């Protein structure tokens, strides 16, 4: 059943306003609560920075310390630490201490899969 109302003149949208109550109900049930959506948005915001994304792609390949990431990225150790803190706060990366060194990795396989899928999508022809 489709419900309709006034007509719109935009090429990027429907020519008439109408909605399918069953589809809307189904889609609404697929959208998580506000806190979950905010957490998801936080992750996307954190990884949307090109500098942080470069660090994540490097960490997808190997466990690296701040010094390694500084050399790899060309950023100061302070800048790398700041970016890693943002990613750690969003549970995108984690670290382990070994003596005076802190080694970073991706939080889990989900993060690696997200990066891999995004890369596949960007490289589609």
N, C-alpha and C positions, 0 to 999 in steps of 0.2 A: 504494500500500500504506500503510495507516495502522496505526501501532503504538499500543496503549493500555495504560494502567496503572490506578492508583487513581482513584476518583471525587472530584471537588471540588464544593463547595456554593455557590460564589460566582456572583452574577448577572453580574459583569463579566468572567468568564472561561469557558472551556469547562466543561461539566458533567462531563466525563471527561478525564483527561489522555491525550492521544494526539498523535502527530506524524506528518507525512508526510516520510519521509527524502529524497525527491527535491526537495520544496520547500525543506527545510532546507538541503540541499546547494547548491541554486541561490541561495538567499538568502545563504548564507555566502560564496559566491564574489563576491557583489556588495558585501560589506563590506570596505573597504580595511584596510590594516595599522594598527597602533596609532599610529604617528607621524602618519599622515595623518588619522586620526580625532581625535587630539589637536589638530592644527592646525585642523581644521574646528571643533572645540569652542571653540578660542580665538577664532576669528572670531565665532561666535555669541555667546560671552560678551562680546566687545568691543562688538558692536552691540546687545546686549540692554539696555544702559543707555539710558534715554530721552534723556538729554542728548546722548550721542554719536549716537544715532539722528537727533535733530533736526539736528545738524551734518551728518550724511551726506545727509539729504534736501535740505538747502540746497546742499551741494556737488554733488548730482545735477543741480541747476538751473544752477549757475554756478561758475566758479573764483573763490575768495574768499581774502582774507588773514585773518590772525588778528584784526585790528581789525574787519573786516567781520563775521566770525563772532561776535565779542564783542558788537557792537551788535545783530546779528540775534537772538542767543540770550539776551542779558541777562546773560551770565556775564562774569566778569573775563577779561582777556587771559590771565592765569596759568591759570585753570581751562580755558579753551579750549585753550591750549597743552598742558596735561596730557592732555585728552581726545584731541587730535590725535596726541600721542605714542603713546598706547595703540593708536589706529587705524593709525598708521604701522608700529608694531612687528608688527602682524598683516597688514601689506601690504593694507590696506583703502583707505588714502589715500596720496597722494604729494604732494610739494611741489617748487616750483622757486623759486630765488632770483632776484630782480630788484633789484639794488642792496641796500638794507637791508630790503626787503620779501620775505616768503615767501608765495607763493600756493599754495593747496591745491586739489587736485582728487581725484576718486575714482581709485583705482589703475587701473581698467580697466573695460571694458564689462560684465564679469561682475558686478562690484559693483553697477553701475547696474541690471542685469537682476534681480539678487537683491532689491534694494529695490523695483523695479517689481512683481515677482511677489508679494512680501509685501504690498504695498499693494493689489494686485488681490484677493488672498486675503482680506484684512481687510474690503474693501469689497463682497465678494460678499453677495448677499441670499438 
